[in-house]
Amino acid sequence: MPMNPHPTAFGVFKPVDHVLMSFETAADSDAAVSALRDAGFGDSDVSRYTPGEMREQAEIDIGNASGLASLGQNLNLVKAHLALALQGQSFVVVRAADSERVELVTEVAQRTHATRAQHYGSFVIEELIPPGTTTQQTAESPDRGLDLQKRKRDDLHGPEADA
């Protein structure tokens, strides 16, 4: 179930003290939720978004964005989430307010084939797993948007990882 209430800053999604992960498949998303529960995260710590739910929420956020949302990367991240949702990716958002919990979530993200994992702080949004392509990242600005680097399963884990 999506986060309720929906945390925003300047009209766009910003779940401070949470990690947002995206997954190519629902099975990977399910595995992440199961691994998070095994690691001690409760139902109230974990929210899920189907590709359709994230698409709908991202479109609403983009429509509600204030001019201040484009000063940082908040609006660009919502646009990136929309692009991933349009590719069929699912999302898991996990409460992780301290470094120990962030580390646990990062390990789960890596183990369960997350394509992206970002920790939302008050002022900084940290990439927890490398974007995973050999494409050189360009300087980001509100006009250019974010690089939508996306890893393929074989790039992350090698072909033997799924065997």
Backbone torsions as a table, in degrees:
resi	resn	phi	psi	omega
1	MET	NA	136.7	178.1
2	PRO	-61.6	160.2	-179.7
3	MET	-63.3	136.9	176.6
4	ASN	-142.1	114.6	6.4
5	PRO	-75.1	160.4	-178.9
6	HIS	-82.7	109.1	-176.2
7	PRO	-73.3	131.1	-178.3
8	THR	-134.4	159.9	168.3
9	ALA	-136.5	124.7	-178.7
10	PHE	56.9	31.5	175.4
11	GLY	90.7	-3.7	-179.0
12	VAL	-121.4	156.2	-176.8
13	PHE	-54.9	125.7	175.0
14	LYS	-152.9	91.0	-178.4
15	PRO	-85.0	79.0	-178.4
16	VAL	-57.9	140.3	-177.7
17	ASP	66.6	28.9	176.1
18	HIS	-131.8	159.7	171.1
19	VAL	-112.2	131.5	175.1
20	LEU	-106.1	126.1	178.5
21	MET	-120.6	146.2	174.1
22	SER	-119.7	151.6	-175.5
23	PHE	-138.7	138.8	178.1
24	GLU	-64.5	-35.1	-174.9
25	THR	-124.9	153.7	175.4
26	ALA	-64.5	-33.2	178.8
27	ALA	-62.5	-41.0	177.4
28	ASP	-66.2	-39.4	177.2
29	SER	-63.0	-44.1	177.3
30	ASP	-61.1	-42.2	179.6
31	ALA	-63.5	-38.3	179.0
32	ALA	-64.7	-44.5	179.7
33	VAL	-62.5	-42.0	178.0
34	SER	-62.6	-44.4	179.2
35	ALA	-65.2	-35.9	177.6
36	LEU	-65.7	-41.5	177.4
37	ARG	-62.8	-43.0	178.0
38	ASP	-61.4	-30.1	-179.3
39	ALA	-84.2	0.2	175.1
40	GLY	103.3	5.7	177.2
41	PHE	-82.3	134.1	-179.4
42	GLY	-89.3	172.1	179.5
43	ASP	-58.2	-35.1	-179.5
44	SER	-73.0	-13.2	179.0
45	ASP	-87.0	-16.5	-169.9
46	VAL	-120.7	129.7	173.8
47	SER	-123.4	147.4	-178.8
48	ARG	-123.8	148.2	175.1
49	TYR	-130.6	126.8	170.4
50	THR	-73.2	166.3	176.0
51	PRO	-56.4	-40.0	180.0
52	GLY	-66.9	-39.8	178.5
53	GLU	-65.6	-41.7	179.6
54	MET	-68.9	-38.9	177.7
55	ARG	-59.0	-49.7	-178.8
56	GLU	-60.8	-46.2	-178.8
57	GLN	-66.6	-41.0	179.5
58	ALA	-63.4	-40.9	178.9
59	GLU	-64.4	-39.6	176.7
60	ILE	-63.7	-46.4	-179.3
61	ASP	-61.3	-42.7	179.6
62	ILE	-61.9	-39.6	177.7
63	GLY	-68.8	-28.0	-178.7
64	ASN	-94.6	-4.0	-173.9
65	ALA	-62.5	133.4	174.6
66	SER	-84.8	169.5	177.7
67	GLY	-60.3	-29.1	179.8
68	LEU	-70.0	-23.1	-179.8
69	ALA	-63.7	-24.3	-178.6
70	SER	-89.0	-2.9	178.1
71	LEU	-69.8	-39.6	177.1
72	GLY	-102.9	-145.9	-179.1
73	GLN	-106.2	3.8	-176.4
74	ASN	-55.1	-49.7	-178.8
75	LEU	-66.4	-40.6	178.6
76	ASN	-62.8	-37.3	178.2
77	LEU	-65.8	-40.3	177.2
78	VAL	-62.7	-39.9	176.6
79	LYS	-64.3	-37.6	177.0
80	ALA	-66.1	-40.8	177.1
81	HIS	-62.1	-39.5	177.6
82	LEU	-62.0	-44.8	179.9
83	ALA	-61.9	-41.8	178.2
84	LEU	-66.7	-40.1	177.8
85	ALA	-62.8	-39.1	178.2
86	LEU	-66.6	-22.4	174.6
87	GLN	-83.8	-3.0	178.1
88	GLY	94.6	13.1	-178.8
89	GLN	-79.5	145.9	176.0
90	SER	-99.4	162.0	-175.4
91	PHE	-132.5	145.5	174.1
92	VAL	-129.8	131.2	177.6
93	VAL	-117.2	128.8	-173.6
94	VAL	-125.9	131.6	175.1
95	ARG	-67.3	124.1	-179.5
96	ALA	-150.8	83.4	-173.5
97	ALA	-85.4	-17.7	-179.7
98	ASP	-122.8	164.4	-172.9
99	SER	-63.3	-32.4	179.0
100	GLU	-64.3	-43.6	179.3
101	ARG	-69.6	-37.7	177.1
102	VAL	-61.1	-41.8	178.8
103	GLU	-62.9	-42.5	177.0
104	LEU	-61.2	-44.5	-179.7
105	VAL	-65.4	-38.8	178.4
106	THR	-61.0	-43.7	178.0
107	GLU	-61.5	-42.4	177.9
108	VAL	-63.5	-44.0	179.7
109	ALA	-57.5	-44.5	-179.4
110	GLN	-67.5	-42.2	-177.9
111	ARG	-69.2	-29.7	-172.6
112	THR	-106.9	20.0	171.2
113	HIS	69.3	33.9	175.8
114	ALA	-61.3	139.5	176.4
115	THR	-85.6	-29.3	175.6
116	ARG	-143.2	150.1	171.9
117	ALA	-149.3	120.3	-176.3
118	GLN	-129.9	130.5	175.5
119	HIS	-95.8	125.0	-179.1
120	TYR	-94.6	110.8	171.8
121	GLY	-98.1	179.8	179.8
122	SER	-63.7	-39.0	-176.0
123	PHE	-118.4	-22.1	-175.1
124	VAL	-125.4	138.5	172.9
125	ILE	-110.9	115.0	-172.1
126	GLU	-101.1	130.1	172.6
127	GLU	-76.0	122.2	-176.2
128	LEU	-92.7	-24.2	175.5
129	ILE	-126.6	144.2	-177.8
130	PRO	-60.8	142.6	178.4
131	PRO	-56.8	-27.3	165.9
132	GLY	88.1	16.2	174.6
133	THR	-118.4	167.8	177.2
134	THR	-91.2	-1.9	177.9
135	THR	-65.8	130.6	178.8
136	GLN	-70.4	131.9	178.8
137	GLN	-74.1	141.3	178.5
138	THR	-97.1	162.4	176.5
139	ALA	-60.3	132.8	-177.7
140	GLU	-94.8	142.9	173.5
141	SER	-149.7	163.8	178.2
142	PRO	-57.9	-30.1	179.5
143	ASP	-74.8	-35.4	-177.7
144	ARG	-85.3	-29.5	-176.0
145	GLY	82.1	-175.0	-179.9
146	LEU	-91.7	151.8	170.7
147	ASP	-70.5	126.9	178.8
148	LEU	-94.0	64.6	177.6
149	GLN	-74.1	131.5	-177.4
150	LYS	-132.9	132.5	-179.5
151	ARG	-89.2	147.3	171.3
152	LYS	-92.6	151.4	-178.6
153	ARG	-53.2	-43.9	-177.7
154	ASP	-67.7	-31.6	177.2
155	ASP	-66.1	-33.1	-176.6
156	LEU	-77.2	-44.9	-166.5
157	HIS	-126.8	-3.5	-176.5
158	GLY	77.7	156.4	-176.4
159	PRO	-62.4	-25.3	-178.8
160	GLU	-76.7	-12.2	-175.9
161	ALA	-65.6	-29.8	-177.6
162	ASP	-93.5	-3.1	-177.7
163	ALA	-75.5	NA	NA
